[in-house]
Amino acid sequence: MKYALVSLNLPLHTSSYTYSYDEEKFPDILFRRVSVSFGRRRMTGFVIKILDEKPDADFEIKEIDKVIDKDRVIDEELVDLAEKMSFLYKCSRGQALSLMVPNAKKEVEFSPFSTQTSFRRIEELSGDQRRVLDEYHDQRSKGRSMFYLFGVTGSGKSEVYLRLAEETIAAGRQVLYLVPEITLTEQLSKEVYERFSRRVAFIHSAMTPSQRLKAANGIRNGEIDLVIGARSASFAPFCSLGLIILDEEHESTYKSGNTPRYHARQIAQLRSEYNRCPLVMGSATPSFEAYHSMLTGRLYPLRMFGRIGKGAFPEIRVVDMLKEKGTVSHVLLKEMELELSKGNGIILFLNRRGYSHSIFCRTCGEPLRCPNCSVSLAYHKKRGRLVCHTCGYSEPVPSVCPSCRSRDLVAKGTGTELVEEEVRRLFPYRTVRRLDSDAAESSKNYTADTIRDFEEGRIDILLGTQMIAKGLNFPKVTLVGIINADGSLFSPDFRANERTFALLEQVAGRAGRFRPDGKVIIQTTQIANPAILAVENRGQEEFYGTELALRRNIGFPPYGRLVNLTLRGKKEDDVRAGTEDMARYLSELLASMDGVDVYEANACMIERRSTYYRYHVMIRADERAFAELLKRLDVFVAEYKVVHGLYLEIDVDPVDIS
């Protein structure tokens, strides 16, 4: 009889347990999944270690029931990665491993559609592209392994990534290419397969477990050279990883919203170190963490300053909407008329779907709220319903106010449906198409058909949300109108300006990518906001410098690290009391540490979500104190007992504190 250490998908501080097995019956079980009995349950676990001798313990050792896999589904690197994730993200090793194997746990990834990157080979590189490739190789020869391709929108970053991928594959190594989201189009698949001789695997959340397992086996066996995927692809089981590419590094979709709350950028860094292979990240709008790493030398910046081909930076104008009456300003209306008369294409952007963001009663002043969440219900006119954009709840539009029974209900705020209605009224003889998640759900091919029709000139005006904000390259587009740039500016999140700048810069980047006459009109009530001014004046470096100085003063990222601990439960009083008790415990546990602050317990920005009340405690730590903080949080996880009926979520390095 032999013994195996089996890691189970349990939210416990200790998730690995010893089981016995018959070596003749199961001759090779290391790194395979097995079925075991745990308490009264039957569970699937991962064999992470073989023990030659029985552990010296007084507990009963149960036998492994069966071995699920013929071949190994994890390896030494993934076990090591799970151990590091357990320490960093305060999850169990079993929870981390469960993310890495098809059919163990399916992670939810939001993938509305893919960036429209072309994988066709460009034979003639621009001067910037040739220079950064030479610079990369020069720095690699000096031992550099962490790079950042910092290039303006339309500068040709994708071809640089693909040239590096080709070189790595030619040297007999594999490549991981991470993107914020991916939904395959037939054209994209064809281009990739042609360029990389079909030795490609796409990893995304829409795949079935059997498809994912087949792809994983091909990657592990060396039959796949290039893996392209969203954040879950960062766990692919490579046998010879030689390069990691992380495109659009600033995107928040790289951060998981479920336990373990990992960030694909951090996973990529860990895998780069383990495999001693280069990591190349890139964006036109780096996160402040990445930008700071470039300033301090941890990341080597590869700068690309100009657009390829005939592309030029667009003319940008800011319109003060405090002086306007309608949704479309007179400046934007005039420019739309001019560009349409020339046969050019127009993109209008508004990052709020629905008709209006709320309905309120003019008699009592109360908005109509979601019964499950502490947010207003958005009005969707075409569906004739009120919808919660937090939990998905919907109800018919009432005829009277639920609070005072008044009939004086009015819509407040602007959504894409309202803008579509107004633009159709202003341009009755033009083809207008809306592209947001609501419209995309109307038919399976709606998104692909809309993009194709716009590319081929059958649509004059494309209106949409963040779905059209990045990655799309339309040669006929000369005008981009941003209907309301204020959406994220009033959030109490310290990253509000950073997010606003990145979004506006990416949207503005849709104009002038292929021609010199691009224009961008930004409508806002906050004309003096630093993020708005930075986009208007192309003052990115100054904006980053000013914002970083503010962050340095308060010790927030990238000059410190945050940990957000959230308690949720059905009874508000219990949640509040539990969070206050947790804050006291943490304050005592961390009292002797310099460079660590425990903030008071507070309600979350969205206090109630999906019927659960939510309160949180934020911890801030200087970089030098962060490793010790993580060790003490291990003590907290092992010893602190959460009150029955309450649920604890730990988010290390949070990107969203709503």
MITOR-737447 format. One line per field, with one value per residue (C-alpha): residue in three letters; y, x, z; residue number from 1. Coordinates in steps of 0.02 Angstrom, whole numbers, plus 50000, padded with zeros to 5 digits. Layout:
! MITOR-737447
r <- (ALA|...)
yy <- (Y|...)
xx <- (X|...)
zz <- (Z|...)
k <- (NUM|...)
! end
This chain:
! MITOR-737447
r <- (MET|LYS|TYR|ALA|LEU|VAL|SER|LEU|ASN|LEU|PRO|LEU|HIS|THR|SER|SER|TYR|THR|TYR|SER|TYR|ASP|GLU|GLU|LYS|PHE|PRO|ASP|ILE|LEU|PHE|ARG|ARG|VAL|SER|VAL|SER|PHE|GLY|ARG|ARG|ARG|MET|THR|GLY|PHE|VAL|ILE|LYS|ILE|LEU|ASP|GLU|LYS|PRO|ASP|ALA|ASP|PHE|GLU|ILE|LYS|GLU|ILE|ASP|LYS|VAL|ILE|ASP|LYS|ASP|ARG|VAL|ILE|ASP|GLU|GLU|LEU|VAL|ASP|LEU|ALA|GLU|LYS|MET|SER|PHE|LEU|TYR|LYS|CYS|SER|ARG|GLY|GLN|ALA|LEU|SER|LEU|MET|VAL|PRO|ASN|ALA|LYS|LYS|GLU|VAL|GLU|PHE|SER|PRO|PHE|SER|THR|GLN|THR|SER|PHE|ARG|ARG|ILE|GLU|GLU|LEU|SER|GLY|ASP|GLN|ARG|ARG|VAL|LEU|ASP|GLU|TYR|HIS|ASP|GLN|ARG|SER|LYS|GLY|ARG|SER|MET|PHE|TYR|LEU|PHE|GLY|VAL|THR|GLY|SER|GLY|LYS|SER|GLU|VAL|TYR|LEU|ARG|LEU|ALA|GLU|GLU|THR|ILE|ALA|ALA|GLY|ARG|GLN|VAL|LEU|TYR|LEU|VAL|PRO|GLU|ILE|THR|LEU|THR|GLU|GLN|LEU|SER|LYS|GLU|VAL|TYR|GLU|ARG|PHE|SER|ARG|ARG|VAL|ALA|PHE|ILE|HIS|SER|ALA|MET|THR|PRO|SER|GLN|ARG|LEU|LYS|ALA|ALA|ASN|GLY|ILE|ARG|ASN|GLY|GLU|ILE|ASP|LEU|VAL|ILE|GLY|ALA|ARG|SER|ALA|SER|PHE|ALA|PRO|PHE|CYS|SER|LEU|GLY|LEU|ILE|ILE|LEU|ASP|GLU|GLU|HIS|GLU|SER|THR|TYR|LYS|SER|GLY|ASN|THR|PRO|ARG|TYR|HIS|ALA|ARG|GLN|ILE|ALA|GLN|LEU|ARG|SER|GLU|TYR|ASN|ARG|CYS|PRO|LEU|VAL|MET|GLY|SER|ALA|THR|PRO|SER|PHE|GLU|ALA|TYR|HIS|SER|MET|LEU|THR|GLY|ARG|LEU|TYR|PRO|LEU|ARG|MET|PHE|GLY|ARG|ILE|GLY|LYS|GLY|ALA|PHE|PRO|GLU|ILE|ARG|VAL|VAL|ASP|MET|LEU|LYS|GLU|LYS|GLY|THR|VAL|SER|HIS|VAL|LEU|LEU|LYS|GLU|MET|GLU|LEU|GLU|LEU|SER|LYS|GLY|ASN|GLY|ILE|ILE|LEU|PHE|LEU|ASN|ARG|ARG|GLY|TYR|SER|HIS|SER|ILE|PHE|CYS|ARG|THR|CYS|GLY|GLU|PRO|LEU|ARG|CYS|PRO|ASN|CYS|SER|VAL|SER|LEU|ALA|TYR|HIS|LYS|LYS|ARG|GLY|ARG|LEU|VAL|CYS|HIS|THR|CYS|GLY|TYR|SER|GLU|PRO|VAL|PRO|SER|VAL|CYS|PRO|SER|CYS|ARG|SER|ARG|ASP|LEU|VAL|ALA|LYS|GLY|THR|GLY|THR|GLU|LEU|VAL|GLU|GLU|GLU|VAL|ARG|ARG|LEU|PHE|PRO|TYR|ARG|THR|VAL|ARG|ARG|LEU|ASP|SER|ASP|ALA|ALA|GLU|SER|SER|LYS|ASN|TYR|THR|ALA|ASP|THR|ILE|ARG|ASP|PHE|GLU|GLU|GLY|ARG|ILE|ASP|ILE|LEU|LEU|GLY|THR|GLN|MET|ILE|ALA|LYS|GLY|LEU|ASN|PHE|PRO|LYS|VAL|THR|LEU|VAL|GLY|ILE|ILE|ASN|ALA|ASP|GLY|SER|LEU|PHE|SER|PRO|ASP|PHE|ARG|ALA|ASN|GLU|ARG|THR|PHE|ALA|LEU|LEU|GLU|GLN|VAL|ALA|GLY|ARG|ALA|GLY|ARG|PHE|ARG|PRO|ASP|GLY|LYS|VAL|ILE|ILE|GLN|THR|THR|GLN|ILE|ALA|ASN|PRO|ALA|ILE|LEU|ALA|VAL|GLU|ASN|ARG|GLY|GLN|GLU|GLU|PHE|TYR|GLY|THR|GLU|LEU|ALA|LEU|ARG|ARG|ASN|ILE|GLY|PHE|PRO|PRO|TYR|GLY|ARG|LEU|VAL|ASN|LEU|THR|LEU|ARG|GLY|LYS|LYS|GLU|ASP|ASP|VAL|ARG|ALA|GLY|THR|GLU|ASP|MET|ALA|ARG|TYR|LEU|SER|GLU|LEU|LEU|ALA|SER|MET|ASP|GLY|VAL|ASP|VAL|TYR|GLU|ALA|ASN|ALA|CYS|MET|ILE|GLU|ARG|ARG|SER|THR|TYR|TYR|ARG|TYR|HIS|VAL|MET|ILE|ARG|ALA|ASP|GLU|ARG|ALA|PHE|ALA|GLU|LEU|LEU|LYS|ARG|LEU|ASP|VAL|PHE|VAL|ALA|GLU|TYR|LYS|VAL|VAL|HIS|GLY|LEU|TYR|LEU|GLU|ILE|ASP|VAL|ASP|PRO|VAL|ASP|ILE|SER)
yy <- (50000|50173|50346|50503|50685|50736|50919|50953|51100|51162|51339|51279|51337|51156|51075|50931|50763|50594|50443|50266|50167|49998|50023|49867|49929|50110|50104|50287|50417|50568|50730|50645|50672|50544|50511|50507|50507|50667|50664|50614|50679|50604|50727|50743|50788|50809|50696|50817|50704|50519|50467|50307|50292|50308|50478|50475|50522|50457|50487|50357|50357|50320|50236|50317|50252|50273|50364|50476|50518|50407|50546|50682|50838|50946|50952|51017|51194|51204|51132|51262|51397|51338|51351|51530|51576|51505|51621|51775|51764|51679|51535|51350|51254|51146|51298|51359|51189|51178|51326|51241|51080|51066|51005|51037|51212|51322|51502|51637|51755|51896|51888|51998|51987|51983|52124|52135|52106|52043|51895|51914|51938|52116|52102|52284|52341|52523|52608|52598|52412|52373|52480|52400|52224|52267|52347|52193|52076|52190|52192|52005|51979|52080|51967|52069|51965|52089|52208|52332|52378|52555|52608|52730|52660|52610|52597|52413|52326|52165|52131|52153|52023|51903|51922|51880|51731|51668|51682|51587|51447|51435|51405|51257|51341|51376|51544|51603|51752|51827|51946|52031|51940|51822|51759|51680|51740|51632|51760|51770|51581|51563|51696|51620|51442|51496|51596|51464|51304|51257|51217|51337|51317|51444|51438|51526|51503|51450|51287|51124|51027|50895|51031|51108|50940|50901|51069|51045|50874|50948|51089|50969|50849|50986|50972|51155|51299|51448|51467|51616|51651|51756|51753|51567|51524|51583|51408|51309|51159|51200|51080|51210|51387|51513|51677|51757|51901|51999|52120|52271|52248|52386|52292|52248|52085|52008|52007|51865|51915|51747|51656|51637|51821|51808|51931|51857|51985|51916|51736|51780|51853|51697|51582|51691|51674|51486|51452|51585|51652|51832|51918|52055|52160|52306|52442|52621|52658|52560|52532|52645|52491|52448|52629|52643|52480|52558|52713|52609|52492|52332|52333|52383|52504|52477|52641|52661|52843|52848|52766|52648|52687|52841|52845|53006|53067|53137|53315|53315|53440|53448|53515|53586|53504|53627|53747|53623|53564|53401|53236|53277|53445|53570|53543|53354|53373|53489|53371|53221|53310|53355|53180|53094|53211|53146|52965|52933|52825|52884|52799|52863|52799|52796|52674|52652|52534|52548|52702|52792|52745|52770|52813|52924|52996|53185|53183|53097|53105|52919|52821|52646|52528|52346|52238|52136|52272|52450|52522|52605|52506|52558|52587|52480|52554|52422|52283|52388|52338|52402|52307|52295|52303|52226|52065|52054|52071|52146|52196|52283|52472|52518|52647|52718|52751|52602|52723|52856|52791|52948|52932|53067|52952|53018|52943|53016|53001|52944|52769|52700|52668|52852|52909|52789|52863|53041|53004|52917|53073|53187|53078|52990|52942|52867|52690|52685|52527|52503|52380|52343|52183|52205|52218|52079|51958|51984|51857|51741|51832|52010|52071|51994|52052|52229|52242|52174|52289|52440|52391|52371|52536|52475|52566|52753|52776|52643|52678|52573|52544|52480|52342|52466|52556|52457|52341|52383|52450|52533|52621|52728|52802|52985|53043|52974|53058|53023|53064|53076|53063|53086|52907|52847|53014|53025|52855|52863|52734|52807|52736|52840|52960|52820|52719|52870|52917|52739|52719|52888|52865|52693|52758|52909|52788|52722|52881|52917|52743|52734|52917|53090|53174|53093|53193|53157|53255|53230|53289|53319|53430|53415|53508|53542|53362|53303|53144|53244|53372|53235|53158|53327|53388|53218|53247|53068|53082|53238|53158|53000|53102|53208|53060|52959|53102|53099|52910|52927|53050|52925|52768|52690|52579|52577|52647|52523|52367|52344|52197|52207|52090|52085|52003|51969|51902|51915|52019|52192|52207|52042|52091|52261|52187|52046|52167|52281|52130|52076|52251|52246|52075|52131|52292|52192|52062|52194|52325|52292|52313|52474|52530|52444|52531|52446|52558|52561|52440|52518|52472|52431|52556|52438|52398|52263|52149|51999|52002|52002|52149|52187|52273|52276|52313|52382|52355|52461|52409|52483|52373|52328|52269|52173|52002|52004|52059|51906|51794|51870|51852|51665|51670|51766|51639|51492|51562|51688|51611|51698|51701|51570|51643|51764|51736|51807|51858|51911|52013|52048|52192|52233|52325|52355|52403|52426)
xx <- (50000|50064|50005|49963|49937|49773|49723|49536|49435|49388|49388|49488|49657|49715|49645|49769|49742|49827|49744|49807|49804|49851|50004|49965|49788|49841|50025|50042|49929|50042|49969|49805|49630|49559|49391|49396|49280|49286|49171|49002|49043|49128|49249|49373|49550|49723|49868|50010|50135|50172|50220|50322|50281|50123|50114|50135|49957|49815|49676|49599|49673|49544|49578|49570|49414|49469|49587|49495|49631|49739|49867|49932|49823|49941|50130|50265|50248|50060|50074|50208|50095|49947|50055|50105|49925|49870|49990|49958|49769|49723|49636|49670|49790|49644|49543|49689|49715|49530|49549|49684|49598|49450|49290|49358|49286|49228|49276|49159|49239|49145|49184|49068|49178|49358|49475|49486|49673|49729|49848|49895|50082|50138|50295|50348|50373|50369|50524|50453|50418|50593|50671|50578|50616|50801|50792|50705|50840|50977|50902|50871|51056|51089|50977|50815|50656|50513|50460|50319|50268|50206|50133|49997|49837|49867|50056|50062|50095|50009|50133|50277|50198|50173|50352|50416|50298|50363|50543|50505|50414|50555|50673|50567|50475|50290|50201|50059|49963|49839|49702|49567|49424|49402|49260|49322|49269|49293|49412|49519|49532|49581|49718|49793|49790|49872|50009|50051|50024|49867|49972|49864|49744|49612|49564|49404|49256|49135|49230|49158|49261|49306|49366|49472|49544|49589|49675|49766|49832|49895|49984|50061|50120|50202|50079|50027|50147|50035|49898|49782|49655|49577|49636|49601|49726|49863|49852|49883|50000|50150|50293|50414|50352|50467|50368|50217|50125|49994|49901|49801|49878|49771|49607|49513|49448|49617|49564|49450|49291|49276|49385|49529|49533|49691|49758|49820|49962|50029|50007|50102|50244|50253|50257|50387|50500|50473|50508|50645|50561|50522|50357|50302|50154|50082|49952|49926|49861|49965|49898|49981|50063|50144|50192|50276|50369|50435|50494|50583|50665|50574|50491|50592|50488|50483|50407|50309|50267|50186|50044|50080|50041|49936|49864|49879|49822|49646|49596|49513|49382|49297|49118|49049|48878|48826|48798|48700|48520|48509|48600|48697|48785|48778|48965|48947|48790|48881|49030|48916|48827|48995|49070|48912|48908|49082|49026|49129|49085|49044|49060|48959|49008|48909|48954|48777|48651|48463|48356|48389|48486|48338|48155|48106|47947|47930|47806|47909|48079|48114|48198|48133|48259|48305|48228|48390|48523|48550|48547|48418|48333|48378|48238|48246|48116|48121|48091|47967|48053|48158|48322|48453|48626|48701|48602|48496|48326|48191|48008|47878|47874|47745|47609|47620|47759|47776|47811|47676|47562|47591|47582|47714|47858|47998|48153|48321|48489|48541|48570|48612|48428|48385|48536|48487|48311|48378|48507|48374|48266|48411|48465|48307|48385|48545|48576|48603|48648|48666|48794|48784|48754|48565|48568|48697|48578|48445|48526|48676|48767|48712|48885|48982|48851|48853|49042|49046|48906|48994|49161|49078|48986|48808|48798|48831|48827|48879|48823|48880|48952|49122|49099|49154|49282|49437|49516|49403|49489|49375|49462|49309|49289|49338|49233|49211|49084|49090|48914|48951|49127|49072|49012|49155|49218|49101|49144|49226|49353|49529|49555|49412|49523|49639|49493|49414|49575|49607|49431|49425|49599|49551|49386|49473|49597|49462|49477|49619|49695|49708|49696|49753|49581|49514|49413|49354|49218|49211|49051|49069|49013|49188|49297|49432|49449|49631|49582|49479|49618|49748|49650|49613|49794|49879|49959|49973|50144|50095|49930|50015|50145|50014|49904|50053|50105|49931|49943|50116|50048|49918|50023|49899|49947|50074|50158|50071|49964|49783|49685|49495|49402|49214|49080|48909|48750|48561|48542|48618|48644|48737|48847|48889|48927|49030|49132|49165|49224|49336|49410|49451|49533|49638|49689|49754|49838|49929|49957|50144|50177|50249|50183|50013|49845|49680|49534|49367|49229|49112|48969|49026|48988|48849|48790|48666|48694|48588|48495|48658|48713|48898|49022|49210|49376|49520|49702|49840|50022|50187|50275|50410|50278|50170|50255|50239|50057|50022|50100|49992|49838|49876|49856|49693|49625|49674|49612|49471|49299|49168|48995|48875|48773|48908|49029|49204|49286|49469|49529|49716|49764|49581|49543|49360|49305|49120)
zz <- (50000|49953|49998|49899|49945|49862|49841|49847|49784|49959|50028|50178|50239|50222|50065|50039|50124|50129|50046|50022|49859|49788|49678|49574|49541|49510|49455|49402|49481|49506|49432|49387|49454|49573|49655|49846|49994|50100|50249|50178|50006|49855|49778|49636|49688|49614|49663|49693|49783|49811|49988|50012|50196|50297|50384|50571|50617|50723|50595|50479|50305|50172|50005|49834|49746|49565|49448|49324|49197|49087|49066|49179|49184|49289|49311|49428|49363|49388|49564|49603|49527|49632|49789|49745|49705|49872|49963|49855|49834|49999|49915|49942|49831|49775|49723|49618|49536|49496|49378|49278|49223|49103|49186|49361|49373|49230|49252|49191|49067|48985|48800|48697|48543|48493|48452|48263|48256|48087|48090|47907|47890|47849|47744|47750|47930|47984|48052|48229|48211|48148|48284|48430|48365|48357|48529|48599|48535|48599|48774|48771|48736|48895|48999|49000|49010|49051|48913|48881|48704|48737|48571|48520|48446|48265|48283|48232|48398|48342|48202|48325|48440|48295|48231|48405|48410|48241|48300|48461|48369|48241|48388|48444|48588|48623|48638|48749|48676|48801|48748|48855|48770|48624|48519|48360|48190|48037|47962|48119|48133|47950|47962|48119|48052|47889|47973|48104|48004|48102|48257|48358|48504|48554|48738|48791|48908|48771|48743|48808|48938|48807|48687|48823|48873|48692|48675|48841|48785|48621|48714|48841|48704|48602|48457|48481|48451|48488|48619|48603|48738|48874|49054|49088|48950|49068|49149|48988|49020|48910|48887|48816|48848|48764|48757|48842|48759|48855|48742|48806|48978|49055|49032|49192|49116|49154|49337|49394|49485|49575|49702|49671|49620|49516|49388|49223|49222|49386|49327|49168|49272|49381|49228|49144|49297|49312|49127|49114|48959|48908|48945|48826|48881|48786|48771|48714|48889|49016|49190|49318|49393|49226|49190|49360|49326|49166|49260|49391|49264|49311|49139|48987|48879|48691|48629|48467|48434|48261|48166|48023|47841|47806|47982|48081|48250|48242|48280|48452|48511|48680|48691|48853|48870|49006|48861|48756|48765|48666|48673|48514|48524|48382|48354|48336|48228|48107|48094|48066|47923|47844|47854|47793|47642|47598|47612|47769|47919|48095|48264|48413|48585|48746|48884|48949|48872|48884|48855|49020|49175|49293|49313|49457|49531|49522|49665|49799|49715|49733|49593|49552|49631|49609|49748|49756|49743|49804|49628|49517|49380|49202|49077|48919|48803|48666|48792|48890|49051|49194|49211|49347|49268|49425|49451|49292|49378|49267|49281|49172|49180|49313|49281|49458|49585|49704|49848|49833|49693|49589|49400|49374|49324|49213|49134|49186|49099|48926|48860|48688|48645|48672|48569|48430|48430|48420|48285|48178|48196|48147|48000|47938|47771|47842|47903|48090|48186|48374|48442|48628|48727|48715|48526|48511|48598|48464|48347|48345|48206|48247|48302|48158|48031|48100|48094|47916|47857|47931|47853|47683|47691|47717|47884|47896|48085|48210|48388|48534|48707|48758|48628|48494|48601|48559|48434|48287|48133|48005|47859|47815|47991|47998|48145|48321|48434|48622|48679|48865|48934|49114|49147|49259|49323|49473|49543|49717|49656|49658|49483|49407|49310|49254|49185|49102|49014|48952|48886|48798|48723|48656|48583|48506|48429|48312|48207|48086|48088|47899|47843|47898|47917|48076|48203|48379|48470|48659|48744|48931|49075|49151|49026|49156|49216|49200|49105|48978|48956|48934|48789|48712|48718|48695|48864|48923|49005|49103|49156|49216|49310|49400|49445|49507|49620|49699|49723|49801|49931|49993|49968|49847|49698|49623|49780|49895|49889|49938|50007|50011|50130|50100|50206|50132|50208|50205|50365|50360|50549|50554|50407|50483|50654|50578|50473|50621|50722|50578|50569|50756|50738|50589|50677|50825|50714|50612|50748|50763|50576|50506|50338|50355|50379|50418|50370|50458|50411|50284|50169|49993|49856|49799|49974|49922|49774|49724|49893|49994|50101|50082|50198|50182|50265|50162|50207|50131|50141|50083|49957|50085|50209|50086|50099|50289|50273|50165|50299|50435|50327|50323|50512|50491|50365|50477|50642|50613|50619|50513|50591|50522|50378|50325|50180|50166|50002|49998|49851|49844|49727|49687|49525|49567|49742|49706)
k <- (1|2|3|4|5|6|7|8|9|10|11|12|13|14|15|16|17|18|19|20|21|22|23|24|25|26|27|28|29|30|31|32|33|34|35|36|37|38|39|40|41|42|43|44|45|46|47|48|49|50|51|52|53|54|55|56|57|58|59|60|61|62|63|64|65|66|67|68|69|70|71|72|73|74|75|76|77|78|79|80|81|82|83|84|85|86|87|88|89|90|91|92|93|94|95|96|97|98|99|100|101|102|103|104|105|106|107|108|109|110|111|112|113|114|115|116|117|118|119|120|121|122|123|124|125|126|127|128|129|130|131|132|133|134|135|136|137|138|139|140|141|142|143|144|145|146|147|148|149|150|151|152|153|154|155|156|157|158|159|160|161|162|163|164|165|166|167|168|169|170|171|172|173|174|175|176|177|178|179|180|181|182|183|184|185|186|187|188|189|190|191|192|193|194|195|196|197|198|199|200|201|202|203|204|205|206|207|208|209|210|211|212|213|214|215|216|217|218|219|220|221|222|223|224|225|226|227|228|229|230|231|232|233|234|235|236|237|238|239|240|241|242|243|244|245|246|247|248|249|250|251|252|253|254|255|256|257|258|259|260|261|262|263|264|265|266|267|268|269|270|271|272|273|274|275|276|277|278|279|280|281|282|283|284|285|286|287|288|289|290|291|292|293|294|295|296|297|298|299|300|301|302|303|304|305|306|307|308|309|310|311|312|313|314|315|316|317|318|319|320|321|322|323|324|325|326|327|328|329|330|331|332|333|334|335|336|337|338|339|340|341|342|343|344|345|346|347|348|349|350|351|352|353|354|355|356|357|358|359|360|361|362|363|364|365|366|367|368|369|370|371|372|373|374|375|376|377|378|379|380|381|382|383|384|385|386|387|388|389|390|391|392|393|394|395|396|397|398|399|400|401|402|403|404|405|406|407|408|409|410|411|412|413|414|415|416|417|418|419|420|421|422|423|424|425|426|427|428|429|430|431|432|433|434|435|436|437|438|439|440|441|442|443|444|445|446|447|448|449|450|451|452|453|454|455|456|457|458|459|460|461|462|463|464|465|466|467|468|469|470|471|472|473|474|475|476|477|478|479|480|481|482|483|484|485|486|487|488|489|490|491|492|493|494|495|496|497|498|499|500|501|502|503|504|505|506|507|508|509|510|511|512|513|514|515|516|517|518|519|520|521|522|523|524|525|526|527|528|529|530|531|532|533|534|535|536|537|538|539|540|541|542|543|544|545|546|547|548|549|550|551|552|553|554|555|556|557|558|559|560|561|562|563|564|565|566|567|568|569|570|571|572|573|574|575|576|577|578|579|580|581|582|583|584|585|586|587|588|589|590|591|592|593|594|595|596|597|598|599|600|601|602|603|604|605|606|607|608|609|610|611|612|613|614|615|616|617|618|619|620|621|622|623|624|625|626|627|628|629|630|631|632|633|634|635|636|637|638|639|640|641|642|643|644|645|646|647|648|649|650|651|652|653|654|655|656|657|658)
! end
